[in-house]
Amino acid sequence: MSGFLVEPWRLRWDGLSVDQLDRTESTFALANGHLGLRGSLDEGEPVGLPGTYLNGFYEEHSLPYAEAGYGYPEAGQTVVNVTDGKIIRLLVEDEPLDMRYGKAHSHHRTLDFRAGTLRRETEWESPTGRRVLVRTTRLVSFTQRSVAAIHYEVTPLDNNAQLVVQSDLLANEPIESDTRDPRVALALKAPLAGEFHWSEGRRAVLVHRTKESGLRMAVAMDHEISTGSTDDGQEPRTEIACEDDLARLTIAADVPAGRTLTVTKYLAYGWSAQRSVPALRAQAEAALAGAKQTGWAGLLAEQRAFLDDFWAAADVEIEGDDALQQAVRMALFHVLQAGARGESRAIPGKGLTGPGYDGHAFWDSETFVLPVLTYTMPAAARDALRWRHSTLDAARDRARVLGKAGAAFPWRSINGAECSAYWPAGTAAFHVSADIADAVARYLAATGDSEFDVDCATELLVETARLWASLGHHDPHDGFRIDGITGPDEYTAVVDNNVYTNLMAQKNFREAVAACGRNPGVAERLGVTERELATWTRAADEMRVPYDDLLGVHPQSEAFTQHQEWDFENTPDESYPLLLNFPYFDLYRKQVVKQADLVLALHLRGDHFTAEEKARDFAYYEARTVRDSSLSAATQSVIAAEVGHLDLAYDYLVETALTDLDDLHGNVKNGLHMASLAGAWQAVVAGLGGMRDHGGELTFAPRLPRGLTRVSFRMSFRATRIRVDITHETATYHLVSGDPITTAHHGEEITVDESPVTMEIPPAPDNPKPTQPHGRAPRSARDR
């Protein structure tokens, strides 16, 4: 059980559950792609893991190596917990509200997916018997990207009470880091150096700079205070104080029983690698002025209007499983929070919900998160791809260090430089560059964004194609080979001809050729020659894609199907994840798969495979995939649905949707898994909905499992919004807004216009039921 109440549009937790705080702090996090606030309690303690994050704001530290090697990245980057503006402490008759003391008669917190707010309501009795009702509402604005606000209300219930509220800006919060790397722990210990502090009236500003990376951030706060009436002539007394790492507004008021002290706290954050202290201070104060001009009611209204539009384009409705309905909407909400206002910044693997993965962005963003945004909020997908384009110089430099042409994008990074200290799974995972090219191509096909095509897309496609041309080679036996690389499966590293990588590189080549044809001026500026175009075309046409004729399946990489089988029968449950209990060399030489690799190729390059090949390949790898990665279940769900295993697809859909709500990997305290959350959307839309976009053509092949009675989803394509309603018998396609579009339903062309189109759903393919490794089958969605 997750501990969360099941509601369709909200996530609510009743009671305090101190031992679950770090978990709920992640799930209750608020963010907008620029600013993120973990869902810690207003009073700051008790706390599991405090966290306030600015996208792209990090500290540097050296990377550890037992032995040096050429081309190893030298510096790591770690997201910084910046100045905390969430803290509002309360003292009732000189007794601090602390949920570990006194008595909480009621306490619940609610994340509202339509309002975009985190609400808290607590009825607390102090150790000496004073009862108060505390109601708070917190938001991080989607419309004013630098702004957060908190509406704090305290009502004495039995007797008049003297209330003291302390509203803080606190830098360098003490954090207990669980990192095993002492360099990282040292970098995170008081990483901010104070450069400026100022306060006056109810307003304060703090400016800090990181000690190693040299990034500067500013935060400003201001307040509105009310007791609801001035009949008694008692105005609250306020004092403000400020120093390098702390600004505090203290509010004291005598409040009659039943009357409410209300404090609205406005916050504004900004950072820069180049701007001066005065400029950054001015930026924060300007954002603060805008927030106050809008006012609390205005911020709430803007937030609701923004989300109304998002849900009109992106909502997923599920009938037959209330918990899954809640989980999928929560997933969409957090994906939106990760990318809505990133504005040419990365989308980290944990979003802005926690410090997991050191705040790095991975290929997860392009392969799992960006498809969701591309079809629901394309401007956010464009901005994330613009970030990749802004890091092209770093990717070119990395390719040169590795002796290659074009652009080698990093396995993990915050600012575009490679931060992975483990080269077999990092540097060798060149598929990242093809994943970025794939996301670019999908975005262009879904939007027709010609400006982005000219400004960014063509250059990204050209430079990644150049990487593949220099990385692979033509062999008289096998065509164009790409050797010595690592695919998505990190349990099989430094291999030859990884099928996923080769097929994605093939698409990369062809998309680059097409982009140069559309934009000859850009191609000329980039120095693309006819000879180079011919080289890419030949490499794509002759791409090596291994096939095992004896077994009738595609090996994940050259000779993979010849490796020794893993002994799953004698691998106990406590030995998973395998990477923490077995040496990598043993994993690398056996048929055991951490996460969908070849199966991911069946999804993203499904146009290369026949239906029979997909069924055989899926069954083969289903028996060898242990899902030690949260990335796996979504892809397995998509292909299970395509090859007719609908109940299994449902099981995997539930697993990916509930990865964080049920803390299936035991690490939600460090932040949510954005790729898994996005995977829930993919498992619904691409899995149960059968949505594919091969070659820029949008098609559907929907089917439902037995456990669900109806699924409906919304999406956008070429500025047209559609809704697809699916039952066991039929699928109905609705035009929500925009121009009519032509698509296909199970291979039959249809046009979706003003009149809904209803089509019958054919029976699913009748393929033999696959098996999973011993002890690694997903839990049944129907039995949970």
DRENBARO-620938 format. One line per 10 residues: number of its first residue (from 1); their letters; for each residue z, y, x of C-alpha. Coordinates in steps of 0.1 Angstrom, whole numbers. Last residue first. Layout:
REM DRENBARO-620938
NUM) A) Z/Y/X; ... $
This chain:
REM DRENBARO-620938
784) RDRASRPARG) -62/-58/-27; -78/-89/-43; -111/-73/-56; -120/-55/-24; -115/-88/-5; -100/-83/30; -127/-82/56; -134/-114/75; -120/-113/111; -97/-143/111 $
774) HPQTPKPNDP) -123/-167/125; -155/-147/132; -174/-138/100; -196/-160/78; -228/-153/60; -237/-164/25; -272/-178/23; -299/-154/10; -308/-150/-26; -324/-115/-26 $
764) APPIEMTVPS) -309/-93/-53; -323/-94/-88; -345/-64/-99; -330/-32/-111; -348/-17/-142; -359/19/-140; -348/50/-158; -365/84/-150; -347/115/-163; -371/142/-178 $
754) EDVTIEEGHH) -371/175/-160; -387/159/-129; -382/128/-107; -416/112/-99; -417/75/-93; -434/51/-69; -424/15/-71; -410/-1/-39; -375/-8/-52; -374/27/-67 $
744) ATTIPDGSVL) -397/52/-49; -397/89/-44; -417/119/-56; -399/152/-61; -398/177/-89; -388/212/-78; -353/226/-77; -322/217/-97; -303/186/-111; -334/163/-114 $
734) HYTATEHTID) -320/130/-127; -329/94/-116; -316/66/-137; -309/31/-123; -307/1/-145; -291/-33/-151; -260/-34/-130; -254/3/-134; -266/31/-112; -268/68/-118 $
724) VRIRTARFSM) -288/89/-92; -284/126/-92; -310/150/-77; -309/183/-59; -341/198/-46; -340/220/-15; -362/196/4; -339/167/-4; -304/172/-18; -279/146/-29 $
714) RFSVRTLGRP) -258/135/-58; -242/101/-64; -234/78/-94; -219/44/-94; -212/23/-124; -195/-10/-133; -180/-20/-99; -164/-53/-90; -196/-74/-94; -215/-55/-67 $
704) LRPAFTLEGG) -241/-29/-76; -278/-26/-67; -300/4/-57; -333/3/-38; -341/40/-32; -368/59/-12; -372/92/6; -402/94/29; -395/113/62; -409/84/83 $
694) HDRMGGLGAV) -380/62/71; -357/80/48; -338/52/31; -314/52/1; -304/17/-11; -279/31/-35; -253/4/-29; -258/7/8; -275/40/17; -257/60/-9 $
684) VAQWAGALSA) -224/41/-12; -221/27/23; -234/60/37; -207/80/19; -180/57/32; -195/60/66; -188/97/66; -151/88/65; -156/62/92; -174/87/113 $
674) MHLGNKVNGH) -147/113/108; -119/90/118; -87/110/109; -63/123/134; -38/112/161; -13/99/135; -41/79/120; -37/54/149; -27/21/133; -63/8/130 $
664) LDDLDTLATE) -60/1/92; -42/33/85; -43/27/47; -56/61/39; -74/62/72; -96/31/71; -96/32/33; -133/43/29; -145/20/57; -126/-10/44 $
654) VLYDYALDLH) -136/-4/8; -173/-2/17; -169/-33/38; -156/-53/8; -182/-38/-15; -210/-49/10; -195/-84/10; -197/-84/-28; -233/-73/-26; -246/-98/-2 $
644) GVEAAIVSQT) -282/-93/-11; -300/-84/21; -298/-46/15; -262/-47/4; -251/-65/35; -272/-40/55; -253/-9/42; -218/-26/43; -223/-38/79; -231/-2/88 $
634) AASLSSDRVT) -200/11/71; -178/-16/86; -187/-9/122; -177/26/131; -139/19/129; -143/-2/161; -126/-35/168; -150/-48/141; -150/-84/153; -188/-90/151 $
624) RAEYYAFDRA) -200/-125/161; -206/-143/127; -220/-111/111; -243/-109/141; -262/-140/131; -261/-134/93; -275/-98/98; -303/-110/120; -314/-137/96; -314/-114/66 $
614) KEEATFHDGR) -330/-85/84; -357/-108/98; -366/-121/64; -369/-85/50; -392/-76/78; -381/-53/106; -395/-21/121; -390/1/91; -353/-7/92; -350/15/122 $
604) LHLALVLDAQ) -318/33/111; -304/3/91; -316/-28/110; -309/-9/142; -273/-5/131; -273/-43/127; -284/-47/163; -253/-26/172; -226/-30/146; -192/-29/164 $
594) KVVQKRYLDF) -172/-48/190; -196/-77/193; -188/-110/210; -214/-133/225; -201/-135/260; -206/-120/294; -195/-84/287; -163/-95/270; -152/-114/301; -160/-85/324 $
584) YPFNLLLPYS) -141/-62/301; -109/-80/308; -90/-93/277; -61/-79/257; -67/-42/251; -104/-46/249; -100/-74/224; -86/-53/196; -72/-77/186; -51/-102/205 $
574) EDPTNEFDWE) -24/-102/178; -47/-120/155; -49/-150/178; -81/-160/196; -83/-198/196; -108/-201/167; -128/-171/180; -138/-188/213; -166/-164/223; -200/-180/226 $
564) QHQTFAESQP) -216/-182/260; -246/-160/266; -281/-171/257; -282/-150/226; -277/-119/247; -307/-127/269; -322/-92/267; -302/-71/242; -289/-76/207; -311/-107/206 $
554) HVGLLDDYPV) -335/-106/177; -333/-137/156; -354/-169/150; -330/-191/170; -357/-206/192; -381/-176/190; -355/-152/203; -370/-117/201; -369/-88/225; -383/-54/216 $
544) RMEDAARTWT) -402/-40/245; -419/-7/237; -457/-9/242; -467/16/215; -438/39/222; -445/39/259; -482/45/253; -475/74/230; -451/90/255; -475/87/284 $
534) ALERETVGLR) -503/101/262; -481/131/254; -474/136/291; -511/134/300; -519/160/273; -493/183/290; -459/195/280; -449/226/301; -421/236/278; -439/269/269 $
524) EAVGPNRGCA) -470/249/261; -451/226/238; -435/256/221; -470/271/215; -484/238/203; -458/236/175; -469/210/150; -486/188/175; -457/191/199; -434/180/171 $
514) AVAERFNKQA) -455/150/164; -455/139/201; -417/144/202; -412/124/170; -432/95/184; -412/94/216; -379/96/198; -389/68/174; -396/46/204; -363/57/220 $
504) MLNTYVNNDV) -345/46/188; -363/13/189; -354/7/226; -317/18/221; -312/-5/191; -329/-34/208; -310/-32/240; -337/-38/266; -316/-47/296; -279/-45/297 $
494) VATYEDPGTI) -252/-24/312; -225/-31/287; -219/-57/259; -184/-51/245; -192/-14/240; -217/-22/212; -236/11/206; -260/2/235; -253/3/272; -280/7/298 $
484) GDIRFGDHPD) -294/-12/328; -330/-16/317; -354/2/294; -387/-17/293; -422/-6/283; -445/-37/281; -431/-71/286; -450/-90/313; -470/-63/330; -438/-41/332 $
474) HHGLSAWLRA) -439/-4/322; -408/16/331; -379/31/314; -355/59/324; -381/85/334; -400/82/301; -368/79/282; -354/112/296; -387/130/290; -384/120/253 $
464) TEVLLETACD) -350/136/252; -364/168/266; -393/169/242; -372/161/211; -346/187/218; -373/213/226; -391/206/194; -359/208/173; -345/241/186; -364/274/178 $
454) VDFESDGTAA) -396/260/165; -383/232/143; -353/253/134; -377/279/119; -398/252/102; -368/238/83; -387/212/62; -353/202/48; -350/164/46; -378/157/72 $
444) LYRAVADAID) -364/182/96; -328/169/93; -340/133/98; -359/143/129; -331/162/144; -306/134/136; -330/109/153; -333/131/184; -295/132/186; -293/95/183 $
434) ASVHFAATGA) -320/92/210; -299/112/234; -268/92/226; -287/60/234; -281/68/270; -249/48/269; -249/42/307; -229/74/314; -201/64/290; -196/27/283 $
424) PWYASCEAGN) -205/15/318; -194/49/333; -157/50/324; -145/85/332; -161/100/302; -160/138/301; -198/147/303; -204/184/300; -215/198/266; -184/219/258 $
414) ISRWPFAAGA) -162/194/240; -175/161/254; -180/124/250; -210/102/258; -228/132/272; -265/142/266; -290/132/293; -318/157/291; -353/156/306; -359/139/339 $
404) KGLVRARDRA) -338/113/358; -320/111/391; -285/108/376; -275/142/388; -308/155/374; -300/140/340; -266/156/340; -281/190/348; -306/186/319; -277/178/296 $
394) ADLTSHRWRL) -258/208/308; -288/230/302; -293/215/268; -258/224/256; -270/251/232; -294/226/216; -265/203/209; -246/232/192; -278/240/172; -276/204/159 $
384) ADRAAAPMTY) -241/211/145; -254/243/129; -283/225/113; -260/199/98; -238/226/84; -269/243/68; -279/210/53; -248/207/30; -253/175/9; -283/155/23 $
374) TLVPLVFTES) -281/167/59; -243/169/58; -240/132/51; -267/123/76; -248/145/101; -216/125/100; -227/90/108; -254/90/135; -253/126/148; -215/129/147 $
364) DWFAHGDYGP) -207/94/159; -227/102/191; -195/116/203; -175/148/201; -142/151/220; -109/164/207; -89/144/233; -101/112/215; -73/119/191; -58/154/191 $
354) GTLGKGPIAR) -55/157/153; -72/169/121; -98/192/135; -126/167/132; -114/134/147; -146/125/163; -153/162/170; -181/181/152; -195/203/178; -199/241/176 $
344) SEGRAGAQLV) -229/260/165; -214/274/133; -185/250/128; -181/264/93; -187/234/70; -184/207/96; -151/190/98; -138/203/65; -169/189/48; -163/155/64 $
334) HFLAMRVAQQ) -127/158/51; -138/165/15; -164/137/16; -138/112/27; -112/123/2; -139/119/-25; -146/84/-12; -109/75/-11; -102/87/-47; -131/67/-61 $
324) LADDGEIEVD) -121/37/-40; -86/38/-55; -99/41/-90; -122/10/-87; -143/1/-118; -163/33/-121; -174/53/-90; -186/89/-90; -199/105/-58; -201/143/-56 $
314) AAAWFDDLFA) -225/159/-31; -246/188/-45; -224/199/-75; -194/190/-53; -204/215/-27; -211/243/-53; -177/238/-69; -162/237/-35; -174/272/-26; -164/285/-60 $
304) RQEALLGAWG) -129/271/-56; -124/285/-22; -137/320/-32; -112/320/-62; -83/309/-40; -91/336/-15; -94/362/-43; -60/353/-57; -45/356/-23; -61/390/-15 $
294) TQKAGALAAE) -97/398/-7; -86/430/11; -58/410/28; -83/385/41; -107/412/53; -79/430/72; -70/397/89; -105/391/100; -106/426/115; -72/420/132 $
284) AQARLAPVSR) -85/388/148; -117/405/161; -98/435/173; -74/413/193; -104/395/208; -120/428/218; -88/442/233; -81/410/253; -116/408/266; -144/385/254 $
274) QASWGYALYK) -159/358/276; -148/323/268; -139/333/233; -113/326/206; -104/337/171; -77/331/145; -66/351/114; -35/344/94; -23/358/61; 12/350/48 $
264) TVTLTRGAPV) 21/355/11; 58/356/5; 73/353/-29; 110/354/-37; 114/341/-73; 140/348/-99; 157/320/-118; 191/326/-101; 192/361/-87; 176/368/-52 $
254) DAAITLRALD) 194/387/-25; 167/391/1; 163/388/39; 128/386/55; 124/379/92; 90/383/108; 87/364/140; 63/365/169; 67/340/196; 50/329/229 $
244) DECAIETRPE) 48/362/248; 74/382/228; 76/397/194; 101/408/168; 98/419/132; 125/428/108; 124/429/70; 150/437/43; 140/427/8; 142/455/-18 $
234) QGDDTSGTSI) 172/456/-41; 168/483/-67; 181/459/-94; 150/466/-116; 126/459/-87; 111/428/-101; 91/397/-90; 108/394/-57; 77/403/-37; 64/402/-1 $
224) EHDMAVAMRL) 29/405/13; 25/395/49; 4/399/81; -5/375/109; -28/377/140; -40/350/163; -59/354/195; -76/330/219; -89/331/255; -106/303/274 $
214) GSEKTRHVLV) -99/302/312; -105/264/315; -75/261/338; -46/282/326; -57/286/290; -54/322/278; -32/337/251; -33/367/227; -5/372/201; -7/397/172 $
204) ARRGESWHFE) 19/407/147; 21/423/112; 49/430/88; 59/464/102; 47/464/138; 41/437/163; 23/433/196; 18/406/222; -7/403/250; -17/379/278 $
194) GALPAKLALA) 6/349/273; -5/318/292; -13/288/270; -12/252/284; 25/247/279; 24/210/287; -11/198/276; -26/198/311; 4/178/324; 0/152/297 $
184) VRPDRTDSEI) -38/150/305; -31/145/342; -3/119/335; -29/97/318; -13/72/294; -14/97/266; 15/95/240; 21/132/242; 54/145/228; 46/181/220 $
174) PENALLDSQV) 67/212/226; 50/241/208; 32/263/234; 27/292/211; 47/300/179; 36/326/153; 65/327/129; 77/335/94; 114/335/90; 127/336/54 $
164) VLQANNDLPT) 163/345/46; 176/339/11; 209/352/-3; 214/333/-35; 223/339/-71; 233/306/-87; 219/275/-102; 181/274/-95; 174/298/-67; 136/302/-66 $
154) VEYHIAAVSR) 115/302/-34; 77/308/-33; 54/307/-3; 17/314/-5; 1/304/28; -32/318/42; -58/308/67; -87/329/80; -112/328/108; -140/312/87 $
144) QTFSVLRTTR) -138/335/57; -157/316/31; -144/281/37; -108/294/40; -80/273/54; -55/270/25; -18/265/20; 2/266/-13; 40/265/-13; 66/259/-40 $
134) VLVRRGTPSE) 103/258/-31; 129/252/-58; 165/260/-47; 198/243/-52; 230/254/-34; 255/224/-32; 272/229/2; 249/204/19; 219/223/5; 201/210/-26 $
124) WETERRLTGA) 163/209/-25; 137/209/-52; 105/206/-33; 69/214/-43; 41/214/-18; 4/222/-23; -25/217/1; -56/236/-10; -93/232/-13; -92/237/-50 $
114) RFDLTRHHSH) -116/208/-58; -103/183/-33; -66/191/-40; -42/178/-13; -8/173/-29; 27/172/-15; 58/160/-33; 95/164/-31; 122/159/-58; 160/160/-58 $
104) AKGYRMDLPE) 159/165/-20; 195/163/-8; 212/181/20; 199/172/54; 167/155/68; 145/178/47; 157/208/66; 162/240/46; 184/260/69; 219/269/57 $
94) DEVLLRIIKG) 229/306/60; 232/312/22; 198/295/18; 178/296/51; 140/291/49; 115/286/78; 79/295/75; 58/279/103; 20/276/97; 10/301/123 $
84) DTVNVVTQGA) 11/277/152; -5/290/184; -30/266/198; -27/228/202; -53/224/229; -82/199/228; -86/181/261; -115/184/286; -120/162/317; -133/173/350 $
74) EPYGYGAEAY) -150/154/378; -178/134/361; -188/105/383; -223/110/397; -217/93/430; -186/71/430; -149/76/438; -124/47/436; -93/44/415; -107/73/394 $
64) PLSHEEYFGN) -87/98/372; -105/128/357; -92/162/366; -80/185/339; -95/212/317; -81/228/286; -98/231/253; -110/255/225; -143/241/211; -131/241/175 $
54) LYTGPLGVPE) -98/259/172; -68/236/165; -33/238/151; -12/207/156; 23/195/153; 28/157/157; 55/139/136; 75/169/124; 109/173/109; 107/203/113 $
44) GEDLSGRLGL) 81/231/112; 95/247/81; 61/246/64; 59/208/67; 30/195/89; -4/190/73; -24/196/105; -42/230/106; -78/232/116; -100/263/124 $
34) HGNALAFTSE) -137/265/130; -150/235/111; -132/245/79; -99/228/82; -69/216/62; -49/185/73; -31/165/46; -45/131/59; -35/140/94; 0/153/87 $
24) TRDLQDVSLG) 4/123/63; 2/99/92; 25/119/115; 50/122/87; 52/85/78; 86/77/94; 100/108/76; 90/94/42; 95/126/22; 90/117/-14 $
14) DWRLRWPEVL) 59/117/-35; 25/117/-18; -5/131/-36; -43/130/-28; -62/148/-55; -95/145/-74; -96/110/-88; -59/102/-87; -42/73/-70; -7/81/-57 $
4) FGSM) -5/78/-19; 20/54/-3; -9/34/13; 0/0/0 $
